[in-house]
Amino acid sequence: MDRGAVRVEDGEIAWYALGEGEPIVLVMGLGGSSGEWGTRFPALLAERHRVIMIDNRGTGTSSRLIRVHSLDELARDTVAVIDEVAGGRAHVLGVSMGGMIAQHVALDHPKKLNKLVLTATHCGGARAVLPLPHLIPVLFAPPSESPAATIRARFAAISAPGWAEQHPELLEERVRAALRAPTPLRTFRAQLEAVLKADRYARLDEIDAPTLVLHGDADPLVPYANGQLLAKRIHGAELHTLRGVGHLPMWEAPEECARVVLEFLSR
């Protein structure tokens, strides 16, 4: 795997890459870093593409002291990686908050984008469908156990019902990935604030890149109606429903996700 860092105005953005071919940039969600894509999904994409994974500012091995002010800023970081590592243009796939960042890339930097894949994400603002109520205590309760136990409980809660019990080895792999480079609380809070203050609904019809929306119909954190709304508002967007999948689609259904994405990119 190749790795490096791109210099931005106030720090460095780390990236990791594998495979050869037309580049696709993967943008991770709230509090996550590139290692949290796991190994299976990126490897499947890398059979046909150069897969470039980003550590958003403040996460992973990117600079920890640079601040997060807005999703626009995170989109500019993504574009900096596209310019330096992907030759100035790439497909972009974002999950959760990463899908919100990807929307900003499509809206504000359209010449940097080939195709857009939005996974388990929403449009922001008042039109976004909120998480199911039972998740709030799990996600925002202060840690009362070890970091591993707290993260394990959170991932189990946002996946589809029963997935964690049926796939304990994958849950533990997901937990270990999150613990390799834990995101500082200040960065998590800043990212969350950026998510909450951004609203893209009115601009979604400006996106002209071919767009695929991937969404699990059992997602309790970003409910399925959010994916339906994105597909309806973005001209020509395709919606692929991941049946029985929650908010960890790259872990819950890596083969299906990769197959659908590769088919979309090959057209």
N, C-alpha and C positions, 0 to 999 in steps of 0.2 A: 504493500500500500504506500502510495506517495503521500507526503504531507508537507505543509509549509504554512506561512502566515502572510497576510496582505496588510500593508501599512495603511491605516486610515488617519484622519486628522488627530485623534487623541489616543491612539493605541494600535493594537494589532488584532486582526481577525484570523483565527486559525482555520485551516481546512485540511481535509483528508480525501484522497481520491483512489479509485481502483477501476480497472477495466479500460477499454479503448473504444473509440467511436464518438458519435455525436454526444456532446456533454449534456448531462442533466444535473442540476443543482438541487440538493435536498436541504430543506430548511426546517429545523426542529421546533417543537412547541414550547410552551411556558416552562421555564426553569430547566429545560433539557439541553443536552449537548449532543454532538455527533455520534458518540458511542451508543446512544439510546435508540438508534435505528436498529440495533442488533446486527447480526451477520447475514441472516438468510435473505431478507428482502434486498439489501444493497447488492449482494452477490448475484442474485437473479437478474437484476437490472444491468449489472456489469457484464453479463454475457453478450450484450449488444451495445452498451453505452459506456462512456467515461462518466462515472458516478462521483460527484464532488459533494462532500458533506461539510457543512459549516458549523463551527461553534459560535453561536450568537454572542455578541459582546457581553462580557461578564460571566460566561459559562465555559466549561471545558478548559482548554489551554489558551483561549483568547485572553486578552488583557483583562484583569479582574478589577482594575481601578477606574476604568472608563465608565461613565454613567449611561443609563438608558433613559432617554427623554420621550421617545415616540416610536411608533411603528414605522413612520417615514424614515427615521434614522436607521432602524434595523434593515429596512429595504435598501438604503444607500450602501450599507455594509455588504449586503448580498450582491449588489451591482458591482462593488469594488472587486469582489471575488470573481464574478463573471468576467470582468474586464481583464484581470490579471491571469486567471487560471483557465478560463473557458474561451479565450479568444474574442471576447466582446459580445457574445450572444449564446444563449443556452435555453433548454427547457428548464422550467422551475417547478418543483413539487414541494408543497408545504403541508405540514400536518398541524392541526389545531392553531396555535398562535402563528406557527410557520406558514399556514395557509393564509392568514391575515397579512403577513409580511409579503407573501407572494402576490396577493391582490394589489398591494401598493406598488410592487415592481411592475405589474401589468398596467396599472393606471398612470404611474408617473415616469416610468422608464420603458415604454413599449418597444423601443428599438433594441432592447437588450434581451427580449424574450421571443422564443419560438413558440412553444406550446406551454400551457398552464395546467397543472394538476392540483386541485384543491381537495384536501382530505380531512374529514372530521373537523370542519371549521365553520365560521359564520361571517356575516356581513358587518357585525358591530352595531352599536347604537340600540335604540328602542325596538328595532325590528328583530334583533337576535332573540332566539328562543332560549330561555335560561335553563341551567342545569336542574335536574330533578331535585326536589327539596331535601331528600334524605342524604344527599352528597355533601351538603354544606358543613355539617359538623365533622365529617370525616376529613374533608380537604383543609379546613381552616382551624381545627382544634390544635392547641399547643401540643407538641410532642410529649407523651407521657411514658413512652417506652424508648427503646434504642432507635437510632435513625433507621436501621434496617426494618424494624417492626413497623414503624410509622409509614415508611415508603411502601412496604408490602401491603399494608391495609389500604392505602390510597390507590395503588394500582389495581388491587382486587376490586375496589369499589367502582372504578371507572371502566373496567372491562365488562363484557357481557355477563349476565348472570350464569354462574357455574363455571366460567372459563378458568378462573384461578384454581378451583378445586380439581378440575379435569387436567390441567397442565401446570402442575406445581413446579416442574423443572424450568419451564419458560418464564414463569413468574419470578423465580429466583434469579434467572439470568437477567431479566429486566431490572430487578432490584440491584444486582451487582453492577450493572452498567451505570445506573444512576449514582451509585456510591463511589465510583472510581474518581469522579471529579465533582463533588457536591457543589451545587450552585449556592453562593452566599444568599442569605435571607434578603439583604438589601437589593440584590439584583432581581430576585423573584418578585419582590414587592414592586419594584420599578417597572418590570415587564407587565405585571398585572395591571398597574395603573395605566400604562400605555394602551393595553388592550381595552380597558374600560372607557377610555376617553376617545377612542377612534370609532368613526361611523362611516362606512363606505356604501351604504345602501343606495343613496341617490346617484352614485357614480358607477354602479356596477354595469349599467348599459353602455358605458364608455369602453369596456374591455373588448378588444377586437381579436385577441389571440385565441386560437382554437383552445377550448377549455373542457377538461374532464373533471367532474365532481364525483369523488368517491366518498361514500358515507355509510356507516353501519346503521342498520335500523334498530339496534339495541344500544345505541350510544346514550348513556345517561348524563354525560357531562356536556356535550354539545348535541342536543337531540336531533334526530333525523330530519325534522322539519327545517332545520337550518340548511341542510344540503339541498332540499327541495327548493327552498327560496333562492339560493344561489343559482341553481340550474335554470330557474324560471327567469331570473333577472339578467343573466349574462347571455347575450345573443348567441344562439347556436350551441350553447353548452350541452354536453352529454352528462346524464346522471347515471352512475352505476351504483346499485344498492347492494351492500354487503350484508347478506342475510344472517341474522343472529350474531353480528359483530358489534362490539362496543367501541370504546374510545382508544383502543390500542390496535388499530387495524394491521399495522406492519408486523405485529407479534401474533395477533389472533388469526390472521388470514394472509400470511406473506405470499403464498403461491398465487392465490386469486388476485391479490393486489398487483403483484408483478405482472401477471398475465394480462390483466386489463390495461395496465399502464403501457406495457410494451406494444400491445395491439394498437392502442391509441397513438403512440408516438410513431409507429411504422406507417401510418396512413399518409 
